[in-house]
């Protein structure tokens, strides 16, 4: 599974893929990732929400990288199996120069 769309940021994707959903059952943890590519100028900010409440624990964001005048970055949210099962809607929110966009994943989309 890969959800993607475009706005000021050329490509914005929220993972996991189905493969990672299966690993949750085996390893007891899951990492969601937001990948942002092809945006300009720099200055994209990413935050995470679980069921509409902002979370910071388990979040790791990369610095923005520039190539040919375009930027890319990523942010991940690591979740224990217990934490994953306690929520239903997981959202990556991006703010880029006054334009916001949200990409969400329902737990049921990951077979759980």
N, C-alpha and C positions, 0 to 999 in steps of 0.2 A: 504494500500500500504506500502510495506517495501522493500527497495532496499538494498542488501547486497552483499559483496564479501570478499575475503580473500587475504592477501599478508603477509607482516611481522606481521601485526596485524591479529590475528586469526579471528576476526569477527568485521565488521565495518558496521553500519547500519545508514541510513538516514531516519528519519520519517518526515512527519506525516502519520498516518493511515487515511483511508477514513473518519473515525469518526471525526477526528480533522478538516478535510476539511469542513465538514458540520457545525461544531461549528463556523467556520469563519463567515458564513452568520448570525448566531445567535448572536455572541458576538462581532464581529467586530475586532477580532485580531487572530493571529495565531502564534504558536511557533514551529519552526523546531528544531529537535534534532539529533545530531550525537552521537552514542554510540559506544565506542571502547572497546573491551574485548579481553582477552587472549593474550596480547602481552608482550614481554620481549626483552630487558631490558626496564626500564622506560625511558621516554623522548619523548613521542608523543606530537606534537604540532598541534593544530587545529586552522584553520582560516576559515572565511566565505567570500563568494563572491556573489554579485548580478550582473548578466549580465557581469561577468568578472572583476568587480571592488571590491576590498576588502572593507568590512564593519566591523566596530567595535561597532557601536551603537546598543544596544539591545542584545549584545553577553554576555553570561554567561557560563564560563567553570569551571568544577569541578577539584579538585586536583586528582592526580592519586592514586588509591587504589590498594594495593598489597594483593594477596591471593595465597598461594602455589607457589610463584615464578612468578606468572603472574599478569599483571596489567590491570586495566580498568579505563576508564574516560569517561566523556561526555561533550558536549558543546551544547548550544542552542542559537537560534537566534529568538528573539521575534519581530513580525512585526504587525503593524496596518493594517487594511484592505486596506487603501490607499497605504501604502508602498508595501504590497503584490501585489496589482493590478498594481503598477507602474513598476514592473520587470517581466521578463519571466523565467530566469534561476537562480536558487538558488543552490549554491554549498558549500559543506563542504570539506575542503582540509586538509589532514593529512600529516604531515612530521614526519617520525620516522627513526632516524639514517640514514639520507641520502636517504631514500626511500619515495617517495611521491605518494599519491593516492587521487583521487577526486571522490566524489559521488555527483550527481546532481539531482535536481528535477525541471522539467518544470512545470510552473504554470498550464498548461493545464492538467497535470496528477492529479491535485487536483480539477478538475471540474471548473477551473476558467480561 
